[in-house]
Every structure is written in structure tokens, then in C-alpha cells.
Amino acid sequence: MTTTQSDRMSKWTNVALLLAAASSLVGVILRGDAGLALDWLALVLLGTLPTLRVLVLAVRWGGSGDRRYASAAVCLLFLMFLGVVVTVWR
């Protein structure tokens, strides 16, 4: 991963964290459905952030021919998916 790609991923992470923080803060202040929707938005942002980072790394590693790291990332993504399925199913 080049410095430019790493910088973009870092900036995207910072923006997502700031949006999640702002959304959760406003969601706590507001009451009712709007506050609940903003709280859910914060949770979705925080939940998808690690998944998207691992997905980007898996694609990069797969594209560069590093199958060992790419397969480890795919296994981690599968475990994340399995955790979500088990949690939702309960």
C-alpha cells in the first residue's frame, strides 16, 4: 500500500469517526425517532469501519499476490460476518 492510499484510508477513518461521534452526540441530545436514528447511524459507522478496512486490505493483498495475508483477511471477514449473523439471529 502506497503512502497516498494509506493517507486516504486514514483520512476516511478520521471522517467516519468524527461523523459517528457527532451523530451519537446529537442522537443523545435529541429525543424520539430522530435521536434513535442518529444513534443507529453512529453504531453502523463504527461497525462497518473495521470491516471496510479489512476488506480494502484483503483486496490490496490479493492484488499484490500475497495470498497468505489475503486469505487471513478473508477468514477474518468471514468471522465478522458470522458474528453478525449469530447476533442478529438470536
C-alpha positions as CSV (number, residue, x, y, z in Angstrom):
1,M,0.0,0.0,0.0
2,T,1.5,3.3,-1.0
3,T,1.6,6.4,1.2
4,T,-1.2,8.0,-0.8
5,Q,-3.5,5.1,-0.3
6,S,-2.6,4.9,3.4
7,D,-3.3,8.6,3.7
8,R,-6.7,8.3,2.1
9,M,-7.6,5.4,4.3
10,S,-6.5,7.3,7.4
11,K,-8.5,10.4,6.3
12,W,-11.6,8.3,5.7
13,T,-11.2,6.7,9.1
14,N,-11.0,10.1,10.8
15,V,-14.0,11.4,8.9
16,A,-16.1,8.3,9.8
17,L,-15.1,8.6,13.5
18,L,-16.0,12.3,13.6
19,L,-19.3,11.6,11.9
20,A,-20.0,8.8,14.4
21,A,-19.1,11.0,17.3
22,A,-21.3,13.9,16.1
23,S,-24.1,11.6,15.3
24,S,-24.1,9.9,18.7
25,L,-23.8,13.3,20.5
26,V,-26.8,14.8,18.6
27,G,-28.6,11.5,19.0
28,V,-28.3,11.7,22.8
29,I,-29.5,15.3,22.8
30,L,-32.4,14.7,20.6
31,R,-35.3,12.6,21.7
32,G,-37.6,10.4,19.8
33,D,-37.2,8.7,16.4
34,A,-34.6,11.3,15.1
35,G,-32.3,10.7,18.1
36,L,-32.7,6.9,17.8
37,A,-31.9,7.1,14.0
38,L,-28.8,9.1,14.7
39,D,-27.7,6.6,17.4
40,W,-28.1,3.8,14.9
41,L,-26.1,5.7,12.3
42,A,-23.3,6.1,14.8
43,L,-23.4,2.3,15.5
44,V,-23.4,1.4,11.8
45,L,-20.5,3.7,11.1
46,L,-18.4,2.3,14.0
47,G,-19.4,-1.3,13.0
48,T,-18.6,-1.0,9.3
49,L,-15.3,0.9,9.7
50,P,-13.2,-2.1,10.7
51,T,-14.9,-4.3,8.2
52,L,-14.2,-2.0,5.3
53,R,-10.6,-1.5,6.3
54,V,-10.1,-5.3,6.4
55,L,-11.9,-5.6,3.0
56,V,-9.6,-2.9,1.5
57,L,-6.5,-4.7,2.8
58,A,-7.7,-8.1,1.5
59,V,-8.2,-6.6,-2.0
60,R,-4.8,-5.0,-1.9
61,W,-3.0,-8.1,-0.6
62,G,-4.9,-10.2,-3.2
63,G,-4.0,-7.9,-6.0
64,S,-0.3,-7.8,-5.0
65,G,-0.2,-11.6,-5.0
66,D,0.2,-12.1,-1.2
67,R,-2.2,-14.9,-0.8
68,R,-1.4,-15.7,2.8
69,Y,-2.4,-12.3,4.1
70,A,-5.3,-12.1,1.7
71,S,-6.7,-15.4,2.9
72,A,-6.2,-14.4,6.5
73,A,-8.2,-11.2,5.8
74,V,-10.9,-13.2,4.1
75,C,-11.1,-15.5,7.1
76,L,-11.4,-12.5,9.5
77,L,-14.2,-11.1,7.3
78,F,-16.0,-14.4,7.5
79,L,-15.7,-14.4,11.3
80,M,-17.0,-10.9,11.4
81,F,-19.9,-11.9,9.2
82,L,-20.6,-15.0,11.3
83,G,-20.6,-12.9,14.5
84,V,-23.2,-10.5,13.0
85,V,-25.4,-13.4,11.8
86,V,-25.3,-15.1,15.2
87,T,-26.1,-11.8,17.0
88,V,-29.0,-10.9,14.7
89,W,-30.4,-14.5,14.7
90,R,-30.6,-14.6,18.5
